[in-house]
Amino acid sequence: MFSFFTRTEDPDPENLPYSLDVRRTNRQKTISLEIKKGVVRLLVPKTLSKEKIQEILDRRHSWIEQKLQEDKIKTQNQKRSYREGAILLFRGHEYSLRISPSLQDSRRVICQKNTLWVSCPKTRQGEDLELFIRRRLRQWYLKQAEDRLRLRTRYFESRIGVTHISIKVKDYKSRWGSCSVKGALTYNWRLIMAPDFILDYVVVHELCHILEHNHSKAFWSHVARHFPDFKKARLWLRKEGYTLAF
């Protein structure tokens, strides 16, 4: 459902993939564009035409898409709970969080059936407990992400015919991976929360940058050859990537 506020005839909200709030003012000499609570807010001069507004939206499409994603992640993070019974994602599946003081410290997190068990001393209480659980889970997620990303990178690079020089797992805010000219790969650890085919797509995407360090037609032809469902994965990340929040 689109929320669309306008002072005159403006771009048709049904043709836009987001909520748009166009505000016209006599005092506004320049154009202002911001994202607030999932809404794209555009302040423009009163006389600016509908066509010019559409040109601005088209030109800033990538920026708008990125900021909307960041806004969703921020909102999701604010809602995220690390208390008993909270629902967490791991490899595309939902798990219920359970806290146990009886787990051995060497096994701080156990993934079992539909449950993530986290060990915690009885002395931890309230907000201190939730922060402790969050840190422990993050360490576990990072280890799981690094192990799986290394495994899938080795698998796909043998098929693509390339070789990486290093792999790092980082806490990116608005990107899923990167590849240097020399083949140094960096991945967003939150990919371990996504379905397996999403993680695989990002791996293939970055490995193909070793062949083509751009987003040309040649690059996408490499991606399509080794990951035919890449469009489905890209769409999932665009629409659901915000759920991979921590």
NORJOGI-V399725 format. One record per residue. N is the residue number from 0. RES is the residue in one small letter. SS is DSSP state (@ for helix, = for strand, . for the rest). PHI is phi in radians with two decimals (NA if undefined). D_LAST is the distance of its C-alpha to the last C-alpha in Angstrom with 1 decimal. Layout:
n: <N;N>
res: <RES;RES>
ss: <SS;SS>
phi: <PHI;PHI>
d_last: <D_LAST;D_LAST>
//
This chain:
n: <0;1;2;3;4;5;6;7;8;9;10;11;12;13;14;15;16;17;18;19;20;21;22;23;24;25;26;27;28;29;30;31;32;33;34;35;36;37;38;39;40;41;42;43;44;45;46;47;48;49;50;51;52;53;54;55;56;57;58;59;60;61;62;63;64;65;66;67;68;69;70;71;72;73;74;75;76;77;78;79;80;81;82;83;84;85;86;87;88;89;90;91;92;93;94;95;96;97;98;99;100;101;102;103;104;105;106;107;108;109;110;111;112;113;114;115;116;117;118;119;120;121;122;123;124;125;126;127;128;129;130;131;132;133;134;135;136;137;138;139;140;141;142;143;144;145;146;147;148;149;150;151;152;153;154;155;156;157;158;159;160;161;162;163;164;165;166;167;168;169;170;171;172;173;174;175;176;177;178;179;180;181;182;183;184;185;186;187;188;189;190;191;192;193;194;195;196;197;198;199;200;201;202;203;204;205;206;207;208;209;210;211;212;213;214;215;216;217;218;219;220;221;222;223;224;225;226;227;228;229;230;231;232;233;234;235;236;237;238;239;240;241;242;243;244;245>
res: <m;f;s;f;f;t;r;t;e;d;p;d;p;e;n;l;p;y;s;l;d;v;r;r;t;n;r;q;k;t;i;s;l;e;i;k;k;g;v;v;r;l;l;v;p;k;t;l;s;k;e;k;i;q;e;i;l;d;r;r;h;s;w;i;e;q;k;l;q;e;d;k;i;k;t;q;n;q;k;r;s;y;r;e;g;a;i;l;l;f;r;g;h;e;y;s;l;r;i;s;p;s;l;q;d;s;r;r;v;i;c;q;k;n;t;l;w;v;s;c;p;k;t;r;q;g;e;d;l;e;l;f;i;r;r;r;l;r;q;w;y;l;k;q;a;e;d;r;l;r;l;r;t;r;y;f;e;s;r;i;g;v;t;h;i;s;i;k;v;k;d;y;k;s;r;w;g;s;c;s;v;k;g;a;l;t;y;n;w;r;l;i;m;a;p;d;f;i;l;d;y;v;v;v;h;e;l;c;h;i;l;e;h;n;h;s;k;a;f;w;s;h;v;a;r;h;f;p;d;f;k;k;a;r;l;w;l;r;k;e;g;y;t;l;a;f>
ss: <.;.;.;=;=;.;.;.;.;.;.;.;@;@;@;.;.;.;=;=;=;=;=;=;=;.;.;.;.;.;.;=;=;=;=;=;.;.;=;=;=;=;=;=;=;.;.;.;.;@;@;@;@;@;@;@;@;@;@;.;@;@;@;@;@;@;@;@;@;@;@;@;@;@;@;@;@;@;@;.;.;.;.;.;.;.;=;=;=;=;.;.;=;=;=;=;=;=;=;=;.;.;.;.;.;.;.;.;=;=;=;=;.;.;=;=;=;=;=;.;.;.;.;.;.;@;@;@;@;@;@;@;@;@;@;@;@;@;@;@;@;@;@;@;@;@;@;@;@;@;@;@;@;@;@;@;@;@;@;@;.;.;.;.;.;=;=;=;=;=;.;.;.;.;.;.;=;=;=;.;.;.;.;=;=;=;=;=;@;@;@;@;@;.;.;@;@;@;@;@;@;@;@;@;@;@;@;@;@;@;@;.;.;.;.;.;@;@;@;@;@;@;@;@;@;@;.;.;.;@;@;@;@;@;@;@;@;@;@;@;@;@;@;.;.;.>
phi: <NA;-1.66;-1.79;-2.43;-2.01;-2.52;-1.83;-2.77;-1.25;-2.34;-0.90;-1.18;-1.11;-1.22;-1.67;-2.00;-1.51;-2.72;-1.36;-2.19;-2.11;-1.70;-2.13;-1.83;-2.56;-1.25;-1.43;-1.38;-1.63;-2.08;-1.72;-2.11;-2.26;-2.55;-1.96;-2.48;0.92;1.40;-1.98;-1.50;-1.85;-2.15;-1.78;-2.38;-1.05;-1.03;-1.60;-1.16;-1.30;-1.05;-1.12;-1.17;-1.12;-1.12;-1.07;-1.10;-1.11;-1.15;-1.19;-1.75;-0.99;-1.10;-1.11;-1.06;-1.06;-1.15;-1.19;-1.12;-1.11;-1.09;-1.12;-1.14;-1.10;-1.07;-1.13;-1.12;-1.10;-1.16;-1.54;-1.12;-2.04;-2.19;-1.82;-0.88;1.61;-1.09;-1.71;-2.14;-1.77;-2.65;0.91;1.48;-2.05;-1.58;-2.24;-1.56;-1.43;-2.21;-1.92;-2.35;-1.42;-1.62;-1.17;-1.15;-1.09;-1.24;-2.10;-1.18;-2.33;-2.19;-1.69;-2.42;0.94;-1.83;-2.29;-1.90;-1.57;-2.15;-1.35;-2.73;-1.08;-1.13;-1.29;-1.35;-2.46;0.97;-1.11;-1.07;-1.15;-1.11;-1.12;-1.09;-1.11;-1.05;-1.14;-1.14;-1.12;-1.08;-1.05;-1.17;-1.03;-1.04;-1.14;-1.09;-1.13;-1.08;-1.09;-1.27;-1.16;-1.15;-1.08;-1.28;-1.16;-1.07;-1.10;-1.36;-1.20;-1.21;-1.41;-1.36;1.57;-2.23;-2.39;-1.50;-1.82;-2.87;-2.31;-2.24;-2.03;-2.19;-1.75;-1.20;-1.65;-2.46;-2.47;-1.83;-3.07;-2.70;-2.47;-1.36;-1.03;-1.46;1.75;-1.48;-1.75;-2.32;-2.12;-1.43;-1.11;-1.16;-1.05;-1.20;-1.49;-1.44;-0.99;-0.99;-1.20;-1.26;-1.04;-1.08;-1.07;-1.10;-1.06;-1.08;-0.97;-1.22;-1.14;-1.19;-1.21;-1.19;-1.43;-2.39;-1.51;-2.88;-2.09;-1.34;-1.07;-1.09;-1.06;-1.16;-1.20;-1.12;-1.05;-1.09;-1.14;-1.76;-2.59;-0.97;-1.58;-1.09;-1.16;-1.11;-1.17;-1.08;-1.13;-1.07;-1.11;-1.17;-1.62;-2.00;-0.99;-1.13;-1.28;-1.49;-1.78;-2.55>
d_last: <27.0;27.7;28.2;30.8;32.9;35.8;39.0;40.9;40.7;37.4;35.4;35.2;31.7;32.2;32.2;28.8;25.4;23.9;25.2;27.7;29.3;32.4;34.2;37.6;39.3;42.7;41.3;38.6;40.2;37.1;34.2;30.8;27.6;24.3;21.2;20.6;18.7;18.8;22.5;24.3;26.9;30.0;32.8;36.0;39.7;41.7;43.8;41.2;41.8;39.6;39.9;38.8;35.7;34.9;35.5;33.0;30.3;31.2;31.2;27.8;26.2;23.9;22.8;22.3;20.3;17.9;17.7;17.1;14.1;12.7;13.7;12.0;8.5;9.5;10.8;8.0;5.8;9.2;9.7;7.0;9.2;9.6;13.3;15.9;15.8;12.3;11.6;9.0;9.6;11.5;14.0;14.2;15.0;13.8;14.0;14.8;13.7;16.8;17.6;20.8;22.9;25.2;23.2;24.7;22.7;23.2;21.1;18.1;16.1;18.1;17.3;20.3;21.2;18.7;17.2;14.9;17.0;15.8;18.7;19.1;22.3;24.0;24.3;20.7;20.6;18.9;16.2;17.0;16.2;12.7;11.9;13.7;11.9;8.4;10.3;12.2;9.6;8.2;11.9;12.6;10.1;11.6;15.0;14.7;13.7;16.5;19.0;18.5;18.5;21.6;23.2;22.8;23.8;27.0;27.7;27.6;29.2;32.2;32.5;32.1;34.4;32.3;31.2;28.1;28.7;25.3;21.7;18.7;15.0;13.2;10.1;11.5;10.6;13.1;14.6;14.3;17.1;20.4;23.8;26.4;30.1;30.8;28.1;25.3;22.1;18.6;15.6;11.9;10.4;7.9;11.3;11.5;9.6;12.3;15.9;18.1;20.2;17.4;16.8;20.6;21.1;19.1;21.1;24.3;23.6;23.2;26.1;28.3;27.9;30.0;32.7;32.2;30.2;29.9;29.2;32.8;34.4;35.1;31.5;30.5;33.4;32.1;28.7;30.6;32.9;30.2;27.6;29.6;26.8;25.0;25.5;23.7;20.7;20.7;21.0;18.1;15.8;17.5;17.1;14.0;11.9;10.0;8.8;6.8;3.8;0.0>
//
